[in-house]
Amino acid sequence: MNNFYLEVKQNAERLDRYLSQELPELSRSRIQQLIEQSHVQLNGNICISKKIAVKTGDRISIEIPDAEPLELQPEDIPLEILYEDDSLLIINKTAGLVVHPAPGHQDGTLVNAILAHCPSLPGIGGVQRPGIVHRLDKDTTGAIAIAKTEQAHQHLQAQLKAKTARREYLGIIYGTPKTESGTIDLPIGRHPVDRKKMAVVSIEQGGRAAVTHWRIKERLGNYTLMHFQLETGRTHQIRVHSTHIGYPIVGDPVYSSGRSVGVNLSGQALHAWRLKLEHPVSGESIEVTAPPPKEFTTLLEVLRRRVAISHSGY
């Protein structure tokens, strides 16, 4: 068990923000979890409010429990490996594969698969998500990085926080934007009515900053092949931002109102296409491109044929 002791040097509006600045090795979500679980004391008293203001001279102690023993079982699930060494694993995730266990998905996840592939992976941060640095939605395919050591995990998370890691996606949207490129800078939070969904929500109402850069790769009649680059990594970020500006991702079962494109899809046509990061040990630049799945390329072929037919006059 690790403990941190801090004396506040300058007033801060919120406890969780202050701690995330003072302890960059801990993510803000991890800090909030520690607060909620009564592992943080303010001036000798347990504090379970992440929003409480702290003042100069306040004393804060944080108790970080040891990582929970893993009860997850390794499962021999095939993995398409794009890059691997002693510190880092990058795979091309398939559609339908949940990244880590959650209610309704206790097994058959990417975590189960990587435990079989890398039996020595540690449980990190007291959560049963060994090696997971960032996530992809269940039906989003493509490149995802897994840390194989604690050092690599911290280094990769720091890159994401500093926005030096580059995450690029391909997506097919309904509609045709008028401009060739743009940036969506709108905060995202839990939907105020449907708690299973995310939405554009103001910072004052609990939203968190979210920035998505986009540009058109190919116009396909009433559809468009898009290139997205994430500056932040909020839950469902591209899906929410695209829907908010009127161009939902094709096949999205949550945000596209059940619209059909005439091609059977298992989920949204969104693919984590390219991942560029700094190697956590050598410091060299690693750039990996994940080939899109057959569903994605088939949809593109169908849309291109439709455009060709419409232009031919038949």
N, C-alpha and C positions, 0 to 999 in steps of 0.2 A: 504494500500500500504506500502511495506517495502523498506527501502533503506540501502545500504551498502556503506561505505566510506573506502578506503584503500590508504595507501601510500606505494609505492613499495620500498622494502628494498634491493632487489637484482635484477640485470638485468635478463630478461627472453626473450627468442626468440619469444614467441607468447603470445598474450593477453589471448586467451581462455585457454591455458594450465596453465598460471599463476593463473587465477581466479579459475580454477577447483581445484588447489592445496590449494589456500587460503580459498576457500569456499566449503568444502567437502559436505555440505548439499545440494548443487546444482549439478546436473549432468552436464557433459561437453556439452551434447546436449542441455540442458536447457540454459546454459550460451551462447552457440552459437546462440540460438534463441533470447535471450535478446539483444545480440549484433546486430543481423540482424534487429531487430525491433526498433533500436535506443534508447534502454534503458540504454546504457552504455556511460559514458563520460570519456574522457582521458584529463586531464589538462584543464577541463572546456569546452571541445568541444566534440560534439557527435561523437562517433567512431563506424563505421559499419564494420570494418575490423577485423576479428578474428585472422588474421595472423600478425598483426602489433607487432613489438617488443616493450617491455616496459623497461624503464631504472630506475635505483635507483633515488628516489625522485619524480617520476611521481605520480600524484594523480588520483585515479580512483573512480568514483561514479557510483553506479548501482541502478536503480529504478526497483523494482519488482512489477508489477501490481497485483492487487487482482485477485483471481481465477475468471475466466469467469463464469457467471451464466449458469447452465446446462439447455440446451434446449432439451436434450435427453428424450425420453419417456420410462418409464419402460415397459417391455414386459414379459409376462408370458411364458418364454422359459424354459423347463425342464433342471435342472442341476443335475449332479451326484456329490454329495458332498462327499469328502474324509475326510475332517477335517473342523471343524468350532468352533470358540469361539467368544468372544467380540472383539478381535483384528485381527483375521486372518481367512480367508476362502481359502480352497484349493479344487479345483474341478478337475474332469476328463473331459477335453474338448473333444467334439465330432468333427469328421471331418466335414469340410464345415462351421464351425462357426468362423466368423471373430472376432478378439479380441475387436477391437474398431472401431468406425465409421471412414470411409475414403471415398474418391470419389468412387461412385458405390456401397457403402455399408453404407448407412445412418442409417439403422435400422436393426433389426434382429441380432445384435451383442452380444457378451458376455457382454459388458457394459450394453446394454439394459436389459439383463437377470439379472445381479447382482443388478441393480437399483430396479428391482421388488422384488428381494430377500432381499436386504438391502437398504431400502429407505433412510437411513440416511447417505449414503456414500457421502463424500465431493468431490468437483471438486478440483483436486490437480495440482498445478503448472501452472495454467492458461490454461490448456489443458483439453479437455473434455474426459479424460480417468480416471474416478474416481476409485481409488483403484488399478489400474493396476501397477504392479511392474516390470514384465517382460512379454514378448510376446511369442506366438507360431504362426507359420504360419497357414493360413486358414485351410489347410488340414492335418496339423500335429496334432495328438491327444495327450491326456495325461494331466499330472499334471501341474497346473498353480496356482500360489498364488495370492490372492487379499488382500490388506491391508484394514482394516475397520476403521482405524483411521490415522490421520496425523503422529502420533508417530510411528505407525507400518510401515507406508509407508517409512519413512526416515530410520528406522532401517533395514528394509528388503533391501532397495536399497544399504545401506552401506555394507551389507553382500555380495551382488553381486559384488560390487566394490572391496571389500577386498578378494574376491574369497573364502569366507568361506562357502557359500551356495553350496551344491553339487547337480548338475543336471545331471541325467543319462537317456540315451535314448536307446531304442531298434530300430534297423533298419535292413531291408533286402536289400542287395545290389546285383547288377549284378557282377558275377565274384568271384574269390577265392584268397584272398591275400596269399602270400607265407609264411609270418611270422604270428605268433599268436597274436601279439599286436604291437602297435606303437603310435607315436604322430605326428600330423600334426601341424606344427608351421609356418603358412603362413598368411600374412596380407590379409584382405578382404576389398574391396571397391566397389563402383558402377562400373558396366561394362563400359569400355570406349566407346563401340559402342551401345549396347542395354541397355538403361538407366532403363529398367524395371527389369534387372537382376543384380545380384552381381557376383563378380569374384575375383580371387586372383590378387591383385593389390599391387604394391610396396608402401611402406610408402611414398616415394618421390612423388608418383602419387596420393596420397590421401587415400591409404589403411590404415586400422587400425589393430593393432595386434590381431591375432586370433589363439587360441590354442585348438585343439580337441584331446583327448586321445581315443584310440579305442582298442578293443580286440575281438577276435572271440568267439562267444558262440556256434555256430553250423555250420558245413559245410553241404551244401545242394546241392550237385552236382555242377552245374554252378552258384549257388547262395550261399549266406552266411548270417546267422543271426549274427548281430554285436551288441556289447555293446559300446555305446559312452558316454564319460563324457566331459562336457564342462568346460573349464577353463575361457573362455570369452563367450560373448553372442552376436555375430554379426548377422545381418540379414542373414538368409539362411545359417548359418555357416556350419552345418553338411552337408547339401546338396551340397554346393559349394566345401568344402574340399574333400568330397567323390568323386565327379565328377572329381576334379582336379587330383587326384591320380589314376584315371581310374576305379573307382568302384561306379558308380552312384546309388542312392537309387531307388529301384524298384518302378515304377509307378509315378515317379517325372515328372510332365507335362512340367517343365521348363528346367531341367538340364539333362534329360536322353534320349533326342532325340527321344521321342515317342516309345521307345522299349516296347514290350509287353511281359507279362509273362503268358498269357493265362487265367488270372483271372481278372474279372472286379473289378477295384479299383477306388475309388472316388478321390484319390490323392496318394501322396507318402507314402510308407510303412515305416513311421517314427513315433515313439511313445515316448512321454516323460514319461518314465516308473517310475522313482523314484525321489523324491525331498526331500532333507534333509537340514534343516535350524535351526537356533536358534530362539526360540519363542521371538517376539519383546518385550514382557513384562516380562515373567517369566525367560527367559534365558535358559529354558530347551530345549533339542534337540528334534526336531520334524522330524520324517521320515515317509513319505507317499509313498505307492506304488499304481500306477494306473493300473488296469487290462487293457490289450490291447483290442481294439475293435474287433468285430466279423470278419470284413474284414481281419485284421492282422492275427488272429489265423487261419482263413480259408486258407489264402495263405500259412502259415506254414504247415498246414496239407497236402495241395496239393503238395508242394515241397517235403515233407517227403515221401509221397506215391510214387512220381516219383523216388526218390532215392531207395526206397525199391524194386520197380519193376525192376529198372536197375540192382540192385545187385542180384535179383532172376534169372535174365537171360531171363525174359519174355518181 
